[in-house]
């Protein structure tokens, strides 16, 4: 298959690219220059793609100033609009058969439980970004392709993301919970994420919204204790909420709040998580400093 990926230079994009390359697929990395070239240029780049995976977007974990809010929103909506327009510009025989568009579990209301059928959506800035991001692909529902919207939880891996930022602190005995620690921590192991994307591509019946979160979400406190136990280090510290608000402002809510999110649809369709809970995920991530591939097995990311 030819798989086109936007956002392929980020943590998730890099791991997903490596996963598909090791599986024998051809990769088309959609670059910033491709987007800057406008719709005509982009249409040429994706013309031969069987699958498009749209992951592009600036980091949301930064202070939400007016300027940064504009960047967070525009980096998602503008790129998605261009991709959708480019897909529609191409003749039907040159369109992908699957379009996978990223979103996030931040679309849901905090401190509630959600599967894909939940209608309790949030009203804060992050939720509004996710809603606009998903709405940008509405036009694709009118053409002959499968549109999958993936609402991504916290992705845990050893080559980047939040886990690699926290691990050195925990190894130094400086780890700790955030605030009360009771806020939900809905996550997915990077390998399960890649396997789930592959499943959506190959399963012709997969269409619509999918939560990219494991069957057994945990809390920040239990995540903290599990990681500390596997690293054989104490985790006595507590990061106070006021300190995060001083540093991140409104964006601190991403760390001090959260929703309990699970992927009901993936499991109902037959997908099985290799790391369904925090214990199995942390056990794997702490025993491997780096991941290797061989010709006899799927990549372990």
C-alpha positions in Angstrom: 0.0 0.0 0.0 1.0 3.6 -0.5 0.3 5.5 2.7 0.5 9.3 2.9 1.1 10.8 6.3 1.0 14.4 7.4 2.7 15.2 10.7 5.2 12.4 10.1 8.0 14.2 11.9 6.3 14.2 15.3 6.6 11.5 17.9 3.5 9.6 16.8 4.0 10.2 13.1 7.6 8.9 13.2 6.6 5.7 15.0 3.7 5.1 12.7 5.9 5.7 9.6 8.5 3.2 10.9 5.7 0.7 11.6 4.3 0.8 8.1 7.7 0.9 6.4 8.8 -2.3 8.3 5.5 -3.9 7.2 6.5 -3.4 3.6 4.4 -0.4 2.7 5.4 2.6 0.7 5.3 5.9 2.6 4.5 9.4 1.3 5.5 12.0 3.9 3.4 15.1 3.3 5.7 18.0 4.2 5.1 21.6 5.1 6.3 22.6 1.7 3.6 20.4 0.2 1.0 22.3 2.2 2.6 25.7 1.3 2.4 24.8 -2.4 -1.3 24.9 -2.2 -4.1 22.6 -3.2 -2.8 21.8 -6.7 0.6 20.8 -5.4 -1.0 18.7 -2.6 -3.3 17.0 -5.0 -0.3 15.8 -7.0 1.5 14.5 -3.9 -1.5 12.4 -2.7 -2.7 11.3 -6.1 -1.2 7.8 -5.8 -2.0 7.2 -2.1 -4.2 4.4 -1.0 -4.5 5.8 2.5 -4.1 9.3 4.0 -3.4 9.7 7.7 -3.7 13.3 8.9 -1.8 13.9 12.1 -0.6 17.5 11.5 -0.9 20.0 14.3 1.1 22.2 16.7 1.6 21.0 20.3 -1.3 21.8 22.6 0.7 21.6 25.7 1.9 25.2 25.8 0.6 28.4 27.3 -2.7 29.3 25.5 -2.0 32.9 24.6 -4.0 34.4 21.9 -1.2 33.8 19.4 -0.7 30.2 20.5 -4.4 29.5 20.4 -4.5 30.7 16.8 -1.5 28.5 15.9 -3.0 25.4 17.6 -6.3 25.8 15.7 -5.0 26.9 12.3 -2.2 24.2 12.2 -5.0 21.7 12.3 -7.9 23.3 10.5 -6.0 24.9 7.6 -4.0 21.7 6.8 -7.1 19.5 7.1 -9.1 21.8 4.8 -6.3 21.7 2.2 -6.1 17.9 2.4 -9.8 17.5 2.0 -9.9 20.0 -0.9 -7.0 18.1 -2.6 -8.8 14.8 -2.2 -11.9 16.2 -3.8 -9.9 17.9 -6.6 -8.6 14.5 -7.8 -10.7 12.3 -9.9 -12.4 9.4 -8.1 -9.9 6.8 -9.4 -7.1 8.8 -7.8 -8.6 9.3 -4.4 -7.6 7.3 -1.4 -9.8 4.5 -0.2 -9.3 5.4 3.4 -8.8 8.8 5.1 -7.9 8.7 8.8 -8.1 12.1 10.5 -6.7 12.8 14.0 -8.7 14.3 16.8 -8.2 14.0 20.6 -10.1 12.7 23.6 -10.0 16.4 24.8 -13.3 16.7 22.9 -15.1 15.0 25.8 -16.4 16.6 29.0 -14.0 16.2 31.9 -14.4 13.8 34.8 -17.0 11.6 33.0 -16.7 8.2 31.3 -16.9 8.1 27.5 -16.9 5.7 24.6 -17.5 6.6 21.0 -21.3 6.9 21.6 -21.0 9.6 24.2 -22.6 12.9 23.4 -21.2 14.7 26.5 -18.7 16.9 24.7 -16.6 19.6 26.4 -16.9 23.4 25.9 -13.4 24.5 26.6 -10.8 25.6 24.1 -9.4 22.2 23.5 -12.8 20.7 22.9 -13.6 23.5 20.5 -10.4 22.7 18.5 -11.3 19.0 18.3 -14.8 19.8 17.1 -13.6 22.1 14.4 -10.9 19.6 13.4 -13.5 16.9 13.0 -15.9 19.2 11.2 -13.2 20.0 8.6 -13.6 16.5 7.1 -17.4 16.5 6.7 -17.2 16.9 2.9 -15.5 13.6 2.6 -18.6 11.8 3.8 -20.2 12.6 0.4 -17.5 10.7 -1.7 -16.6 7.1 -2.0 -14.0 6.6 0.7 -13.9 5.4 4.3 -13.5 8.3 6.8 -12.2 7.3 10.2 -11.8 9.9 12.9 -9.4 8.9 15.7 -9.8 10.6 19.1 -6.3 10.0 20.5 -5.5 9.6 24.2 -2.1 9.9 25.9 0.3 7.9 23.7 3.0 6.2 25.7 6.3 5.3 24.0 10.0 5.3 24.6 11.1 7.5 21.7 9.1 10.6 22.6 5.9 12.1 24.0 5.0 12.6 27.7 6.4 9.3 28.9 10.0 10.2 27.9 9.7 13.6 29.5 8.6 12.1 32.8 10.9 9.0 32.9 14.1 10.8 33.7 12.5 12.6 36.7 11.1 9.3 38.0 14.4 7.5 37.6 16.0 10.3 39.6 13.4 9.8 42.4 11.7 13.1 41.6 8.4 11.7 40.2 5.1 12.4 41.7 1.4 12.8 41.1 -0.2 16.0 39.7 -2.6 17.7 42.1 -4.9 15.1 43.8 -3.9 12.5 41.3 -7.5 11.4 40.9 -7.9 12.8 37.4 -8.4 10.1 34.8 -5.4 9.1 32.7 -6.7 7.6 29.4 -3.8 6.3 27.4 -2.6 3.9 24.7 0.7 2.1 24.1 2.4 3.3 20.9 2.4 -0.2 19.5 -1.3 -0.7 20.1 -1.9 2.7 18.4 0.0 1.6 15.3 -1.7 -1.8 15.3 -5.1 -0.1 15.6 -4.4 2.2 12.7 -3.4 -0.8 10.6 -6.6 -2.5 11.7 -8.8 0.4 10.6 -7.0 0.5 7.2 -7.5 -3.3 6.5 -11.0 -3.7 7.9 -13.4 -2.6 5.2 -16.2 -2.2 7.7 -14.4 0.4 9.8 -15.8 3.9 9.5 -16.6 6.8 11.8 -15.3 7.7 15.2 -12.8 5.6 17.1 -11.3 6.3 20.5 -7.6 5.6 20.6 -7.5 4.6 24.3 -7.0 1.3 26.0 -9.8 -0.8 27.6 -8.7 0.0 31.2 -7.9 3.7 31.7 -6.3 4.6 35.0 -5.7 7.7 37.1 -2.7 10.0 37.3 -2.0 8.7 40.8 -2.0 5.0 39.7 0.1 5.8 36.7 2.6 7.5 39.0 2.7 4.7 41.4 3.1 2.0 38.7 5.9 3.8 36.9 7.7 4.4 40.2 7.4 0.8 41.2 8.8 -0.6 37.9 11.7 1.9 38.1 12.2 1.0 41.8 12.1 4.6 42.8 10.0 6.6 45.3 7.4 9.0 44.0 6.7 11.2 47.1 6.3 14.5 45.3 3.1 16.3 44.4 3.0 18.9 41.6 0.6 21.5 42.9 -2.1 22.7 40.5 -1.3 26.4 41.2 2.3 25.9 39.9 1.1 24.4 36.7 -1.4 27.2 36.2 1.4 29.7 36.7 3.5 28.0 34.0 0.8 26.9 31.5 -2.1 29.1 32.4 -5.4 27.8 31.0 -3.6 24.8 29.4 -2.9 23.4 32.9 -6.3 21.9 32.8 -5.0 19.3 30.4 -2.8 18.0 33.2 -5.1 18.5 36.2 -8.4 17.4 34.6 -9.4 14.7 32.2 -12.0 12.2 31.1 -12.2 8.4 31.4 -12.2 7.3 27.8 -12.3 3.8 26.3 -12.4 2.3 22.8 -15.6 0.4 22.6 -15.8 0.2 18.8 -12.4 -1.2 18.1 -13.0 -4.0 20.6 -16.5 -4.7 19.2 -15.0 -5.0 15.7 -12.5 -7.6 16.8 -9.3 -5.6 17.6 -7.4 -6.9 20.7 -5.1 -4.6 22.7 -1.7 -6.1 23.4 -1.3 -3.7 26.4 -4.8 -3.2 27.8 -3.9 -1.7 31.2 -1.3 0.5 32.8 0.6 -2.4 34.4 1.3 -4.2 31.1 2.1 -1.0 29.3 4.6 0.3 31.9 6.1 -3.2 32.2 6.9 -3.2 28.5 8.1 0.5 28.3 10.4 0.2 31.3 12.2 -3.0 30.2 13.1 -1.7 26.7 15.5 1.2 26.3 15.1 1.0 22.6 13.1 -1.1 20.2 14.5 -3.4 17.5 13.0 -5.0 14.5 13.6 -8.3 12.8 12.1 -9.9 9.7 10.0 -12.4 11.6 7.8 -10.2 13.7 5.9 -6.9 13.7 7.9 -4.0 15.0 7.8 -3.4 18.7 7.6 0.3 19.2 
